[in-house]
Amino acid sequence: MADNEITRITTPVRLTYQITAGAQQTQFLHALTERRIVGVRFDGQNQVYVPARGMCPTNGEAPSALVDVAQTGTLTTYCVINIPFEGQRLQPPYVCGAILLDGADLPLFHIIAGVSPADVRMGMRVRAVWVDDAELGPTLESIRYFEPTGEPDAAYETYAEHL
């Protein structure tokens, strides 16, 4: 590395924005304050979308039912974060993963903990670990992380279409 080579720069950047949750997303967020995970189903479809969506992504129709899904699921894929970056809340290495909750048809992205990153694997069965009651709020941060359940891994065929 040359003496004059720039390897890092810190500069003030600020992006302020506000997202207005629709009716279904509001129900999803409020359910988290009750330690529940909900999704929506659309008429004529058997799929349950988590987090809840206001419109069907295939035909634009409004959802027909709010559906509670399990707090357990299958880790379909994951990433081990090894490189530190500015503003990082967790100390590397840690794992982020796509969790196909039992009763849902789309994976939910969250932190995987309670296991060494080297032991995380596709098909691992996991469960939600919630924050203390005083910390519950209408945010996915109400789920502290997902941890292994100790159940046998799910067969690849059961989650292959959800990768």
Buried (B, 14 or more C-beta within 10 A) or exposed (E): EEEEEEEEEEEEEEEEEEEEBEEBBBBBBBBBEEBEBBBBBBEEBEBBBBBBBEBBEEEEEEBEEBBEBEBBBBBBBBBBBEEEEEEEEEEEEBBBBBBBBBBBBBBBEBBBBEBEBEEBEBBBBBBBBBBEEEEBEBEBBBBBBBBBEEEEBBEEEEBEEBE
